[in-house]
């Protein structure tokens, strides 16, 4: 081997062994070889950094101590040497604790996500305890829970006000067995307004989306060593959650004290399974029980049957987005609606279509998109049921439910689902041949107010806290905020009785989720347009603030 080739090979071997090559101390005489060494270092820097061995902390402490403390100190140096020994011990202990923490404290959120990926289903016993301001605790309920990652579940209330109640959702239908009344109530499987407390998948998702997470200590939960993590959500007060050190999965959750009441939810026992037993998910009506069917949907075999029953052939998407499969087709005969269901793991999306009836009206809190230059309503989450949403099921108020709704060629469409908004956008684009346009969130509105309104940011922060606590929910509605603002401009001494301008006289013309423009259509109003922003929090829980307006003349 040529000498330069050998030196280059040795250089690479030393780097791979995490050692410092001698050439770092003494520059190579050959400029070409120096350039090769530099190139190797650049390539080597692309690798993940090597972590030290598990016994590295002990070795490091021993080395530091040996270097600071001579083995045979002279007598005349004994006094100050003792001080060095003490300092060395403290430094070594601090260093050891810090380095050990690097090994034993995982990134909580990533650790939970990774651990939950390996969970197919789980079976546990959940206890819900209430504590009042005086410290008195009361067990509100005890539940037996079976759940899987497809969103299916079997819940039996063992103790509490609904003792004996069984609630099941197998993905196709949902039902409740009321033993005391000897009745079985049957519902549509989607949307499902009932989500049992402390559903692990939802908890991990909410923690991932939180403003911040902070490990504040270690305690036992359900007799298992756990990390205690304080979570600050995007909306609402911070809460605490206990993460099992062994499984890296949540075991316990404690809400903040609210109106003198605090709740703690604990899995007193939990185990991991491959699946929920099929017998628990099989729909049946016990002998002697009455079935009450509250599901208006009727399953059909194909699109052709839809045409025969409700009188039109629905549009279908050109290509199902990756990861999803068509699950079923259903109709709501009395509403003349068709619903096509798509499923992907624990996500579900439904396309609803029916003939357009009545006047088109946007939900007040909706973002405004476009399809073929026509407005498209985007709710994230769904807060109001209008048009086909109102006829399609009880959707409003489900915080993890999003929707896109529009009209085209005499029909009204809605794409709605327990899924990321990006997934709904993908389905909508497929259904509209790519014509759907989302509002640009990061770009400021092109329209600027002619008159700016000064804002007290501290007051807005306090108002946000009040809304988080349940007061003044109207501040989450930009139309209502605009109505109050315009009314106060018309009646500066205060509003008594009805507002001088009607809610129906205002219309959202722009809304990207962060900024909104409301148009005023009233002859007596001194204002033509109101400009609003979410200054404190830019999500569905954030209040709207008036930042400017355009005079009527």
N, C-alpha and C positions, 0 to 999 in steps of 0.2 A: 504494500500500500504506500502511495506517495506520502511524504512527511506531512504536507498540508492537509491531505485527506484524513490522515490518522489524527492530527490535532483537532480537526473539525469534528471528527467522530467522538473523540474524548470529550470535547466541549459540550456536545449534545447530550452525551451520557451523564455528565455531571449535572447539567440543568434538569434532566429528567429525574435524577436522584435527589432533587431539591438541594443541591450543593452549589456553592459559589465557585465557578471555574477560576483557576489560577490566572488566566488571561485577563480577569478583571483587575488584578493587581498590577500586572505587567503588560503593557500594550504590545500586541504582536508587531513584529517588524514589517511583515508583509502587508501593505495597504489593502490588497485584494482579500487577504484572510480576515483583516479587521472588518471589512465590509460584509463578509460572509457571517462573521460572528454577530454583527449587528442585525442582519436579516433573521438569523436563528432566534435571537432574543425577541424580535417582533412577533415571529410566528408563535414562539413559546408563550408570549403574553396573552394569546387568544384562549389558552386553556383555562379551565376553572382553577382557582387557587387551591393548592393542597392544604388540607386541614392537618394540624398536628395530631400525633398519636394520643390515645386516651391517657397514657401516663405522662404526657407532656407537662401538665401543671406541676406534678410532683418533682419531675426532673428540673424544671425551671426554678422552683422554689429552692431546691437543694443547691443548684448552681449559684443563685443569687446569694444565698446565705453563706456558702463557702467562700465566695469572693469578698463579701463584706466582713466576715469574721475569720481572722487567722486562727489556725489550729492551736498555736502556742503563743498567746500574747505575753508580752513582758509585764512584770509586776507594776512598773511605773505607769503603764498605760491601762491598768485594770479598770479604773473608774470610768474613763470615757469610753473604753471598749465595751463595758457593760451597757452603756447607753446605746452604742451602735447595735449591740446584740438585740436590745429591745426594739429599736427602730426597724431592724432587719426582720424581726419576727412579725411585727405589725404589717410591714410592707409585704412580706411573703404571704401572710394570711389573707390580706386584701386581694393580692394578685391571684392567689389560689381560688378565692371565692368568685372573683370576676370571671376567671377562665372557666371554672367549672360551670358557671351559669351559662356560658356560651354553648356548652355541650348539653345541658339539661333543660334549658328553657327554649322550647321551639317557638317559631312564629305561630302564635295561637290560631290565627285565622287559617293559615295554610295547613297547619296540622289537622284542624277539624275537617277542612275540605278533603284532604287526602284520606283521612280515616273514613269519612262518610262514603267515599267512592267505593270502598270495599263492602259496604252494607247493602244487602238486598232487601232485607226486611228486619223488623225488630218487634219484640213482645215485651211489654213492661207494665208496671203498676204505678200510676201517677197519683200523687196526693197534692191537693190544693188547700193551703192554709191561709187564713186571714188573721191579721194582727191589727188591733186598733191603736189609737194614740196612747192609751193607758197601758199598752203592752199585753193585753189579753188576746190569746190566740184561740181560733176556732177552726176546726177542720170543715171546709166547705164541701169537699167531694173527694171520693176515691174512685179511680177509673182503672179498668183493665183495657189495655190498648194493644192492638195489632196494627201495624202499618208497613207499607212498602214504598219503594221509590217511584212507583207508578201513580202514586196518589190514592191508592186504595186503602181502606181501613175498616176495622171492626172495633167498635167502642162499646163497652158495657159499664154502666155506672153502678158501682158496688155500694157506695154510700153517698148520701146527699139528697137534695130535694127531688131528684128524678131517679131515685134508686130503682134498679131493675131495667131502666130504659136501655135499649140496644140500638145503636146507629151504625149502619153499614153502607159503604159505597164501593161497589166492585168495578167501577169504571163504565158500566153499561147502565146501571140503574142504582138508585139510592133508596133506602127504606129505613123506617124506625119501627121497632116492635115495642108497643106499649102494653106490658103485661097487666097492669092494673085495669086498663080499659078493654083488654082483649081485642086490640086493633093493630093492624099493620098499615102504616101510612107510606105510600110509595111516591117518590119524587124523581125529577130528572137528575141524572148524575152530574150534569154540568149546566150552568154554573153551580157550585156548591158553596152556599153561604156559611155552612157549618164547617169550621176548621178547628179541630180539637186543640186545646192549649198545649204548648210546648212540643209541637211537631218538629222533629229534629232537622229535617231538610229546610224548613222555613226559618228556623232559628239561625242556622248557619248562614243562610242567604242574607238575613237581616244584619247579622254581625259583619258580614263581608261588606255590606253597603253602608255601615255605620260611619259617622264622622270620625270617631276614634275608638280605640280599645286600649285598655291599660291593665296590666296585671298588678293587683294591689295586695296580694297575699296568698296564703295557702291554708286551706281548711279541709275537713272531711265533709263529703256530701254522700248520704246513703252509706256511711261507713267506708267510703273510698277516698284516698288522698286525692285532692283536687286543687287546681289553681283557681283563684277567685279573680275574675276579670270584670272591670267596670266598662260598660259599653255606653257610648253616647250616640244615640240613633240620630238619623236625619231629622226626625220630628219627635217631640216628646221629651220626657225627662230621662236622665241616665238611669240605667239599671245594672244589676249585677248578675253574673252567670258563673256557675261552677263547672269547670272542665276536668273530667276524669284524667288523671295523670297517665294511667295505663292505656286507655282506649283513645284519648284525645277527643272525646265526644261529650256534649253537654249533659249534665246530670240534674242541675238545679238552676232555677231562675228566681230572682227577687226583684220585684218592681219597686219604684220609689213610692214613698208615702204620698197618698193623694186623698185630700179631704179627710184626713185622719184614718185612712185605711191603707194597709199594705198587704200585698199578696206574695206568697212564696209557693212555687210549684216544684215538686221534687219527684224524680223517678226513684222510688224506694227500692225498686228492683227492675233490671232490664237485661235482656239477652238478645243475641243476634241470630237471625234465622235466614234460611235460603228463601223462604216464601211464607205467605199467610196460608194456613190450612184451607184447602178448597171448600171444605164443608162450611166454614164460617162465611165465605163469600157467595155461597149458593143461595139465591133468592128463594124463599119459601114462606108460606103462610101457615103458622101452627094450627093444629086442629082446634076448631071452636073459635078461631079469631076472625074478625071481619077485615077485609081488605078495602082500604080507601085510597084510590088512585088519584093522586094530585099531579100526575105527569101528563101534560097536554100533548106530548109528542107521540108520533106513530112512526116506527121504523119501517123503511121501505127497502126493497132489494136493489133497485137501480134508478137511474135518472128518468127512465121511461115511465116508471110508476108515478113519479112526481108529476109529470105532465098530465097523466090521466086523472089524478086526484085533485090537484089545485089549479090546473089549467094553463100552466106555462112551463117551458123548458128552461131550467136555470143555467146561468153561465158557470163554467168550471175553469179551474186554473190550468194553464198550459203544462206546467211542470211543478210537481210537489217539491218544495224546498228540501234541501238535504237534511236527513235525520228524521223526517216525518213520514208517516204513512197514513193513508185514508182509513179511518176507523169505522164510520157508519154514516148513513144518510137518513135523516128524519124529516118529517113534516109536521107543521102545526095546522091541522085542517081548518079550524075555525078562524085562524088569522091569515090563512093562505101564504104561509111562510115555508121555506125549505132551509134546512140546516145541515151542512156537510161538516163532519167532525174529522179532525186530524190529530194524531197523537205522536209524541216523541218522548220516550222515557217518562219523566214526571211533568211533562208539559202537554197542554192541550189547546188547540185553536179551533174555532168554529167560524165558518163563513155562513152568514145569514142573508137571505135574499127574499124580497117580496115586492109587490107593486107599490109604487110611491103613492101615498095618500096624505092629504092635508098640506099645510104650509111647512116648508123646510125651515128648521130653526136649530141653531147651534146650541149646545150645552154651554152655559156661561163660563165655565172654567176650562173649556176645551182649547187646545192649540189649534191653529188654523193651517191646514195644508191645502194642496191643490191637486185636482185631477181634471185634465182637459180644461184648465182655466176656471173650473168650478170649485167651490169651497169643499174641503173635506174636514170633518170633525175628528180630532184626535184627543182621546181622554186617557190620561195616564196618572192615576187610576180612574176607573169609571165612577163618576159621581152623579150622573143623571141619565135616566133611561128615556130616550126620545126615539120616535120612529120605530124601526124594526127592533131596536134594542128593547123598547118598552113592551113590545109584543112577544119578544123572543124568550124572556125569562127574567128572574129577579137578579139583575146584574149590579145595580148601584150599591156603592158602599163597600165592595170587596176590594181591599187595598192592593191585592196582587193581581187584579184583573185590569187589562188594558183593551182599548178598542179604537178602531178607525171606521168611520161611517161616512157615506157619500151617496149622492143620487146621480143616475146616468140613464138616459134613454127611457124614462118613465118607470124605472125601478130604483129601489133603495137597497143598498148593500151595507153590511157591517162585517168586519173581521174582528173577532173578540177572542181573548184567551188568557189562560194562566201561563204566560210566557213572556220573554223579553219583548219590548216594543220593536226591537230590530227584526224579530221573527215575524211579527204582524206586518211590518213594512214589506218584508220579502213576499209574503202571501198576497198583499195588496198589489204590489207591482206585477206579480204574475197574473192576477185577475184583471188588471187594467192595461196589460201589455206595456208595462214600464212607465205609464203616464203619471203615476203618483209622485208628488213632490212634498217632502217634509219641510217645515219651516226651518231656516238656518238659525240654530240656537246661539252660535257664537258670534254671529254678526248683529250689530246693533240695528235697530229699526232705521230705515231710510228717512222716515218722517220725524221731524223735530217739532216740539211745541213752540208756539209763538210766545207763550207766557210760561215761564218756569215757576214752579211752586216750591218754596223752601221746605226742607224736610228736617225734622228733629230725629236724628238717628237713634238716640237713646230712648226716645218715646216709642219709636218703631220696634226696638228690641223688647221693650216692656210689653207692647201690644202683642208681639209674637209669643211671648211667654204666656200671656193671658189666653190666647187662642189655643196654644198647646194644652192648657189646663181645662179647655172646654168652653171658655167664654168668647163672646163675639165671633162666632163662626162665619158671619157674613163677610169678614175681612179676607176670607179665602176666595171670594167671588168677585172678580174684577168689575163685573157689571153692577153689582150691588154697591161696591166701593165708589164707582163713578156716580151712581144715582145719589148716594149720600152727599158726595162732594158738590155736584151740580145743585142739589136741593138747598144746601147750606149757602151757596152763592146767591140763590134766589131768595132765601130767608135767613139772612145772617144772624137774626136774633134768636133763631132756633126753630125746630120743626115741631109743630103740634098737629096731631091728626095725620091725614094722608100726606105723602110726599108730594110736593108741587109738580114733580115730573114722574111719570109712570115707568116702571121697570121695563115694560114692553116698548117704550120709546127709545131704548138704548140697544145698540147692536155692536158686537165685537167685529172689527174689521181686520185686526192683526193680533196674533198671539203666538209667540214662539216658546212659551213656557217661562220666559224671564221678563219679557216686555210685552205690553198689550196696548192696543189703541181701541177705545170705545167711541162709537159715533152716536151723537145725540140727535134724534129725529123728532123734535118738538118745536113748534112755532114760538112758544113763549120762553124757551130756554136761552139764556145769554151765552151759552157755550155750545160750540159745534163738535169739538172732539176733546176727549180726555185721555191723557197719556199716563200709563201706570207701569211700575216695575216691582219685581220681587227683590227687595233690597237685602233682606235678612237671610232668607233661605230660598234657593232656587229649585224647589221641587213642589210636589202637590200639597205639602204641608205649610208652605210659605205664604205669608200674608202679602196682599197687594197694597201698594202705596201710590198715591197720585203725585206725579212729579212735574206735571205741566198740563196746559190746555190751549185750545184755539178758540178765541172769542167767536161768537156767531157773526159778527160783522166788524 
